[in-house]
Amino acid sequence: MRGSEKMDNDIDAMFSHLMGEMDDLTNSLKAAQNAADEPPDEYDAPPQDGRPLSIGFTDLRESLNELEDQDLDTLVTDLRSESTADDGNDDAAGEDTTSAASQESEPVADLPPAPTAVETPQQTSQHTSEPQTKADKIQFAMDKMTDGKIIVKVLMSDGSSKALRVDEGQTVGDVLEVLLEKTHCDGSVDWSLIETHHQLQTERAFEDHEHLVEQLSTWTQHSENRVHFLLRPHRYLMFKEPQVFYMWKKKKECLREVNEQAKKLLIKESFEGPVLIVPDLESMLHLKEDGKKVWRPRFFTLRASGIYYVPKGKTKSSSDLTCLVRFENINIYTTKNYRQKFRAPTDFCFVVKHPRIQKESQYTKFLCCDDAHTLLLWVNSIRIAKYGNILYKNYQDAVKRTSNLDLQTAAAKLKTSQLSCQLTL
C-alpha cells in the first residue's frame, strides 16, 4: 500500500514539474514575440517625465529668445487666450457648484447683500497688464507653455537656423507650409523636414502626414539629433517617374521612353485601385551581422508586409524565405559614412528600426546596396509598401500647397509692380 502511495506521489511530482516547464516555455515564446514587435524599454526609451519644451536648444529660454518678434507675440497672445478660457471654465464650474448647493439648501430669512469687493490699483493692473518687453514675454511664455507646444530649431541649407513654434496637432505638411512662407523658397514638392540621428549617423525625411511633435517625442531628452529643412529631389520620385519602380527590370532606355499618359495610368493602377500594388523588388543586398562589423550577401525580396531574405543554403522559393522585419513599427533611414563607421562594402546603406532605438542593437537592421540606384529603389519601395495610398495623398497635398504658394508669390509681385508704376506716374 505504501509503495502504491509513493508511486502516486512520484507521478504527481513529475506532472507538476512538466507543467512548470510548459509554463516557462509559453512565457519565453510570448516574450520573444513581444520583443520582435516592440523593442524593450531599455533601448533609449523617451523620458517618462514628459518631453522638453524645446528641441535643438540648450533650454526653453534660449529657444523662446530665438523666436522672431512676430512669432513670439503670436505665442503670447495664444497663451493668454488659453489662460483666460481656462479661468472662465473654472469660474463657470464654481458658479454651477454654488447654484446647485443653494438649490438643495432650505430657504432662510433674507439677509442683507454682501459688500462689493473693491479692487486696489495694484490688483487692477495685475488683471489688465500685458507683458511689454521681450524679456517679459519670454517669462510669460515659460510660465504658460505646456507639453502640447514646443519650440523647434530648424537648420537651413545655408547654415542658418530658424526657431518655430509647433503645436501637437500640426502635421509635417503644416510646418513645411509655414517654412515655405517664412523663407520665400520656390514652390517645390521636394522641400522636406529631415531628422538626423547623431549616434547612428542616419537621416530620414518626415512624412507629411506625420505629427511633428509626436515624432520628436521619440528622441531621448538630451539627444544630439537635429531637424533640417532641405530639398530631397527623390522624395516623391515614385509619382514623377513611376516606371522607375514598377518597371525596374526593363532597360533604362525603355524607361526613358515612357510618356506622360502611361505614367498616369501606372499611378492609377498602383495607387487608385482597390488594392495597393507594391513594386516586386528583389536583389542581392549585404546584411550586417548583429554586434559585428561583418556583412553577409543575401538575396532579398520586398513584400507588402515586410522585407524577406533567403538564408544561407536555402532556395528562393517562398517556403524558404525568412522575414527580416515587418513594417508596422519601423522607419527606414539612409546613412552617412558607413564604410568608415561599420566597414560597409559601399556607402549606399539603409537602416530599418523602431524610431525609439537611437543606437546599434539587435533590433536595428543594417543593409547595404551595391550602388546608388539600388538604394533609391529599396528606400522608396519600402515607403510605398509601408504608407501606400497615404503617400500618394501627401504628394497631392504637396502639389496643391506649392501651387497656392506660387499663386500668392505671383500676386505679391504683381501688386508690387502696380504700386511701382503708380509711384512712377
C-alpha positions as CSV (number, residue, x, y, z in Angstrom):
1,M,0.0,0.0,0.0
2,R,2.8,2.4,0.9
3,G,4.6,1.5,-2.4
4,S,1.4,2.5,-4.3
5,E,1.1,5.8,-2.4
6,K,4.8,6.6,-3.1
7,M,4.3,5.8,-6.9
8,D,1.3,8.2,-6.9
9,N,3.3,10.9,-5.2
10,D,6.1,10.5,-7.7
11,I,3.7,10.7,-10.6
12,D,2.2,13.9,-9.2
13,A,5.6,15.5,-8.7
14,M,6.6,14.6,-12.3
15,F,3.4,16.0,-13.7
16,S,3.8,19.3,-11.7
17,H,7.4,19.6,-12.9
18,L,6.3,19.1,-16.5
19,M,3.5,21.7,-16.2
20,G,6.0,24.2,-14.8
21,E,8.3,23.6,-17.8
22,M,5.4,24.1,-20.2
23,D,4.5,27.4,-18.5
24,D,8.2,28.6,-18.7
25,L,8.2,27.7,-22.4
26,T,5.0,29.5,-23.1
27,N,6.2,32.7,-21.3
28,S,9.5,32.6,-23.2
29,L,7.7,32.4,-26.5
30,K,5.4,35.3,-25.6
31,A,8.5,37.3,-24.6
32,A,10.2,36.6,-27.9
33,Q,7.1,37.6,-29.9
34,N,6.8,40.8,-27.9
35,A,10.5,41.6,-28.5
36,A,10.1,41.1,-32.2
37,D,7.2,43.6,-32.3
38,E,8.4,46.2,-29.9
39,P,11.9,46.9,-28.6
40,P,12.4,46.7,-24.8
41,D,12.2,49.9,-22.7
42,E,16.0,49.8,-22.0
43,Y,16.7,50.9,-25.6
44,D,16.7,54.7,-25.2
45,A,13.1,55.0,-24.2
46,P,11.9,58.6,-24.1
47,P,11.8,60.2,-20.6
48,Q,8.8,59.4,-18.5
49,D,8.5,62.9,-17.1
50,G,7.3,64.5,-20.4
51,R,9.1,65.9,-23.4
52,P,11.3,69.0,-23.0
53,L,9.5,72.1,-24.4
54,S,12.3,72.9,-26.9
55,I,14.2,70.8,-29.5
56,G,17.7,71.8,-30.6
57,F,18.3,74.4,-27.9
58,T,20.0,74.2,-24.5
59,D,16.9,75.3,-22.7
60,L,13.4,76.8,-23.2
61,R,14.5,80.3,-22.6
62,E,17.1,80.2,-25.4
63,S,14.5,78.8,-27.8
64,L,12.0,81.5,-27.0
65,N,14.6,84.2,-27.4
66,E,15.4,82.9,-30.9
67,L,11.8,83.3,-32.0
68,E,11.1,86.1,-34.3
69,D,9.2,89.0,-32.7
70,Q,6.0,88.3,-34.6
71,D,6.1,84.6,-33.7
72,L,6.7,85.4,-30.0
73,D,3.8,87.9,-30.0
74,T,1.5,85.3,-31.5
75,L,2.6,82.7,-28.9
76,V,2.0,85.1,-26.1
77,T,-1.5,86.0,-27.5
78,D,-2.4,82.4,-27.8
79,L,-1.2,81.5,-24.3
80,R,-3.2,84.5,-22.8
81,S,-6.3,83.3,-24.7
82,E,-5.9,79.8,-23.4
83,S,-5.3,81.0,-19.8
84,T,-8.4,83.2,-20.0
85,A,-10.5,80.4,-21.3
86,D,-9.3,78.1,-18.5
87,D,-10.1,80.7,-15.9
88,G,-13.5,81.1,-17.4
89,N,-14.2,77.4,-17.2
90,D,-13.1,77.3,-13.6
91,D,-15.4,80.2,-12.7
92,A,-18.3,78.6,-14.5
93,A,-17.7,75.3,-12.7
94,G,-17.6,77.2,-9.4
95,E,-20.9,79.0,-10.2
96,D,-22.6,75.7,-11.1
97,T,-21.4,74.2,-7.8
98,T,-22.7,77.2,-5.8
99,S,-26.0,77.2,-7.6
100,A,-26.6,73.5,-7.0
101,A,-25.7,73.9,-3.3
102,S,-28.2,76.8,-2.9
103,Q,-31.0,74.8,-4.6
104,E,-30.5,71.9,-2.2
105,S,-30.4,74.1,1.0
106,E,-33.6,75.2,2.8
107,P,-34.8,78.8,2.3
108,V,-33.7,81.1,5.1
109,A,-34.6,84.6,6.2
110,D,-33.5,87.4,3.8
111,L,-30.0,88.7,4.5
112,P,-28.5,92.0,3.5
113,P,-26.4,91.8,0.4
114,A,-22.7,91.2,0.9
115,P,-20.5,94.2,0.4
116,T,-18.9,94.5,-3.0
117,A,-15.2,94.0,-3.0
118,V,-13.2,96.9,-4.3
119,E,-10.0,96.1,-6.2
120,T,-6.9,98.1,-5.4
121,P,-5.0,99.7,-8.2
122,Q,-2.3,97.0,-7.9
123,Q,-4.9,94.3,-8.3
124,T,-6.4,96.0,-11.3
125,S,-3.1,96.4,-13.0
126,Q,-2.4,92.7,-12.5
127,H,-5.6,91.8,-14.4
128,T,-5.1,94.2,-17.3
129,S,-1.3,94.4,-17.7
130,E,0.3,92.6,-20.6
131,P,4.0,91.7,-21.0
132,Q,5.6,94.5,-22.8
133,T,9.3,93.8,-23.2
134,K,10.7,90.8,-24.9
135,A,12.1,89.5,-21.6
136,D,8.6,89.8,-20.1
137,K,7.0,87.9,-23.0
138,I,9.6,85.2,-22.7
139,Q,9.0,84.8,-19.0
140,F,5.2,84.7,-19.5
141,A,5.6,82.0,-22.2
142,M,7.8,80.0,-19.9
143,D,5.2,80.1,-17.2
144,K,2.4,79.1,-19.5
145,M,3.9,76.7,-22.0
146,T,2.5,73.2,-21.9
147,D,3.6,69.8,-23.3
148,G,1.3,70.5,-26.3
149,K,3.6,73.1,-27.7
150,I,7.3,73.0,-28.4
151,I,9.9,75.3,-29.9
152,V,12.0,73.6,-32.6
153,K,15.2,74.8,-34.1
154,V,15.2,74.0,-37.8
155,L,18.6,74.1,-39.6
156,M,18.5,75.7,-43.1
157,S,20.5,74.7,-46.2
158,D,22.6,77.9,-46.0
159,G,23.9,77.1,-42.4
160,S,21.5,79.4,-40.6
161,S,18.6,78.3,-38.4
162,K,15.0,79.2,-37.6
163,A,13.1,78.8,-34.5
164,L,9.5,77.6,-35.0
165,R,6.6,77.1,-32.5
166,V,4.9,73.8,-33.2
167,D,1.6,72.6,-31.8
168,E,1.0,68.9,-31.2
169,G,-1.8,69.0,-33.8
170,Q,0.4,70.3,-36.6
171,T,1.5,67.8,-39.3
172,V,4.8,67.9,-41.0
173,G,3.0,69.3,-44.1
174,D,1.6,72.2,-42.0
175,V,5.1,73.0,-40.7
176,L,6.5,72.8,-44.3
177,E,3.9,75.3,-45.4
178,V,4.9,77.7,-42.6
179,L,8.6,77.4,-43.5
180,L,7.9,78.0,-47.2
181,E,6.1,81.2,-46.4
182,K,8.8,82.4,-44.0
183,T,11.8,81.6,-46.2
184,H,10.1,82.6,-49.5
185,C,11.5,79.5,-51.1
186,D,10.5,78.4,-54.6
187,G,7.4,76.3,-54.6
188,S,8.6,72.7,-54.8
189,V,7.2,69.4,-53.5
190,D,10.9,68.4,-52.8
191,W,11.3,70.6,-49.7
192,S,11.4,68.3,-46.7
193,L,11.9,68.2,-43.0
194,I,14.8,65.9,-42.2
195,E,15.7,64.3,-38.9
196,T,19.3,63.4,-38.5
197,H,20.3,60.9,-35.8
198,H,23.8,61.7,-34.4
199,Q,24.8,58.4,-32.9
200,L,23.7,56.1,-35.7
201,Q,24.7,58.6,-38.4
202,T,21.3,58.2,-40.2
203,E,18.7,60.5,-41.5
204,R,15.0,60.3,-42.5
205,A,12.6,62.7,-44.2
206,F,9.5,63.0,-42.1
207,E,6.3,62.0,-44.0
208,D,3.9,64.9,-44.5
209,H,1.0,63.2,-42.7
210,E,3.1,62.6,-39.5
211,H,2.6,64.9,-36.5
212,L,6.0,66.5,-35.8
213,V,5.7,66.8,-32.0
214,E,4.8,63.0,-31.9
215,Q,7.8,62.1,-34.0
216,L,10.2,64.3,-31.9
217,S,8.9,62.7,-28.7
218,T,10.7,59.5,-29.6
219,W,14.0,61.3,-29.2
220,T,15.9,61.0,-25.9
221,Q,15.8,64.0,-23.6
222,H,19.4,65.2,-24.3
223,S,19.6,63.9,-27.9
224,E,22.0,65.4,-30.3
225,N,19.6,64.7,-33.2
226,R,18.7,67.7,-35.4
227,V,15.9,68.8,-37.7
228,H,16.8,70.2,-41.2
229,F,14.8,72.0,-43.9
230,L,16.3,70.7,-47.2
231,L,15.5,69.7,-50.8
232,R,15.2,66.0,-51.4
233,P,14.6,65.6,-55.2
234,H,13.9,61.8,-55.0
235,R,11.3,62.0,-52.2
236,Y,8.3,61.8,-54.5
237,L,10.0,60.2,-57.5
238,M,7.5,57.3,-57.4
239,F,4.8,59.7,-58.7
240,K,7.0,61.7,-61.1
241,E,8.7,58.7,-62.6
242,P,6.6,55.6,-61.5
243,Q,8.1,53.4,-64.2
244,V,11.5,53.5,-62.3
245,F,9.9,51.4,-59.5
246,Y,7.2,49.4,-61.3
247,M,9.3,48.6,-64.5
248,W,12.7,48.4,-62.9
249,K,13.6,45.1,-64.6
250,K,13.5,46.8,-68.0
251,K,16.5,48.6,-69.6
252,K,17.0,52.3,-68.8
253,E,16.4,53.2,-72.5
254,C,12.9,51.7,-72.3
255,L,12.1,53.6,-69.1
256,R,13.0,56.9,-70.7
257,E,10.6,56.3,-73.5
258,V,7.5,56.0,-71.2
259,N,5.2,59.0,-71.9
260,E,3.1,61.1,-69.5
261,Q,-0.1,59.2,-70.3
262,A,1.5,55.9,-69.5
263,K,2.9,57.3,-66.2
264,K,-0.6,58.5,-65.2
265,L,-2.1,55.1,-66.0
266,L,0.7,53.4,-64.0
267,I,0.0,55.6,-60.9
268,K,-3.8,55.0,-61.2
269,E,-3.4,51.2,-61.4
270,S,-0.9,51.1,-58.5
271,F,-2.4,53.7,-56.1
272,E,-6.0,54.3,-57.0
273,G,-7.2,50.7,-57.4
274,P,-8.9,48.6,-54.8
275,V,-5.6,47.1,-53.7
276,L,-2.2,48.9,-53.4
277,I,0.4,47.4,-55.8
278,V,3.8,47.2,-54.2
279,P,6.9,47.1,-56.5
280,D,8.1,43.5,-56.9
281,L,11.6,44.4,-55.9
282,E,14.3,41.8,-55.3
283,S,18.1,41.9,-55.4
284,M,21.3,40.9,-53.6
285,L,22.0,43.1,-50.5
286,H,24.6,42.9,-47.8
287,L,23.2,42.3,-44.3
288,K,25.3,43.3,-41.2
289,E,25.6,40.7,-38.5
290,D,24.4,41.8,-35.1
291,G,27.1,43.4,-33.0
292,K,29.8,42.8,-35.6
293,K,31.3,44.8,-38.5
294,V,30.7,41.8,-40.8
295,W,28.4,42.0,-43.8
296,R,26.9,38.9,-45.5
297,P,25.4,38.9,-49.0
298,R,21.9,37.7,-49.0
299,F,19.1,37.6,-51.6
300,F,16.2,40.0,-50.5
301,T,12.7,40.4,-51.7
302,L,10.1,43.1,-50.9
303,R,6.6,42.1,-49.8
304,A,3.6,44.3,-48.7
305,S,4.1,43.1,-45.1
306,G,7.9,43.4,-44.8
307,I,11.4,42.6,-46.0
308,Y,12.3,38.9,-46.6
309,Y,15.6,37.2,-47.4
310,V,16.9,33.7,-48.4
311,P,19.0,32.2,-45.6
312,K,22.4,30.6,-46.4
313,G,21.9,27.2,-48.1
314,K,18.2,27.8,-48.9
315,T,16.4,28.3,-52.2
316,K,14.5,31.4,-53.4
317,S,11.1,29.6,-53.0
318,S,8.5,31.3,-50.8
319,S,8.7,28.5,-48.3
320,D,12.4,29.2,-47.6
321,L,12.1,33.0,-47.2
322,T,12.8,34.4,-43.7
323,C,11.2,37.7,-42.6
324,L,13.9,40.2,-41.6
325,V,11.5,42.9,-40.4
326,R,7.8,43.9,-40.7
327,F,6.7,47.4,-41.4
328,E,4.2,48.1,-38.6
329,N,6.6,49.6,-36.1
330,I,9.7,50.6,-38.0
331,N,11.0,53.5,-40.0
332,I,13.6,53.5,-42.8
333,Y,16.7,55.7,-42.7
334,T,19.5,56.4,-45.1
335,T,23.1,56.6,-43.7
336,K,26.3,58.6,-43.8
337,N,29.9,57.3,-44.0
338,Y,29.1,53.7,-43.1
339,R,32.2,52.5,-44.8
340,Q,34.2,54.1,-42.0
341,K,31.8,53.5,-39.1
342,F,30.8,49.9,-39.8
343,R,33.2,48.8,-42.6
344,A,30.3,48.5,-45.0
345,P,31.1,47.3,-48.6
346,T,29.8,50.6,-50.0
347,D,28.4,53.9,-48.8
348,F,24.9,53.1,-50.1
349,C,23.4,51.8,-46.9
350,F,20.0,52.0,-45.2
351,V,18.7,51.1,-41.8
352,V,15.3,49.8,-40.6
353,K,14.5,50.2,-37.0
354,H,11.9,51.3,-34.4
355,P,12.0,55.1,-34.0
356,R,12.7,54.8,-30.3
357,I,16.0,53.0,-30.9
358,Q,18.8,55.6,-31.1
359,K,21.8,53.2,-31.1
360,E,23.1,50.0,-32.5
361,S,21.2,46.9,-31.2
362,Q,19.9,43.5,-32.2
363,Y,16.6,45.3,-33.2
364,T,18.4,47.6,-35.6
365,K,18.9,46.1,-39.1
366,F,21.6,47.4,-41.4
367,L,21.6,46.7,-45.1
368,C,24.0,47.8,-47.9
369,C,23.4,48.2,-51.6
370,D,25.9,47.9,-54.4
371,D,25.0,51.3,-56.0
372,A,23.0,54.5,-55.6
373,H,20.2,53.4,-57.9
374,T,19.6,50.2,-56.0
375,L,19.5,52.2,-52.7
376,L,16.9,54.6,-54.3
377,L,14.7,51.6,-55.4
378,W,14.7,50.0,-51.9
379,V,14.2,53.1,-49.8
380,N,11.3,54.4,-51.8
381,S,9.7,51.0,-52.5
382,I,9.7,50.3,-48.7
383,R,8.0,53.7,-48.2
384,I,5.3,52.6,-50.8
385,A,4.8,49.3,-49.0
386,K,4.6,51.0,-45.6
387,Y,2.4,54.0,-46.4
388,G,0.7,53.2,-49.6
389,N,-2.2,55.5,-50.5
390,I,-1.3,57.9,-47.7
391,L,1.9,58.6,-49.5
392,Y,0.0,59.4,-52.7
393,K,-2.3,61.8,-50.8
394,N,0.7,63.5,-49.3
395,Y,2.1,64.1,-52.8
396,Q,-1.2,65.5,-54.0
397,D,-1.4,67.8,-51.0
398,A,2.2,69.0,-51.6
399,V,1.4,69.8,-55.2
400,K,-1.6,71.9,-54.0
401,R,0.4,73.6,-51.3
402,T,3.2,74.6,-53.7
403,S,0.7,75.7,-56.4
404,N,-1.1,78.0,-53.9
405,L,2.3,79.4,-52.8
406,D,3.3,80.1,-56.4
407,L,-0.1,82.0,-56.9
408,Q,0.5,84.0,-53.8
409,T,4.0,84.9,-54.9
410,A,2.8,85.9,-58.3
411,A,0.0,88.1,-56.8
412,A,2.5,89.8,-54.5
413,K,4.9,90.5,-57.4
414,L,2.0,91.9,-59.5
415,K,0.9,94.1,-56.6
416,T,4.4,95.4,-56.1
417,S,4.8,96.1,-59.8
418,Q,1.5,98.0,-60.0
419,L,2.5,100.1,-56.9
420,S,5.8,100.9,-58.6
421,C,4.1,102.1,-61.7
422,Q,1.8,104.3,-59.7
423,L,4.7,105.9,-57.9
424,T,6.5,106.5,-61.2
425,L,3.4,108.2,-62.7
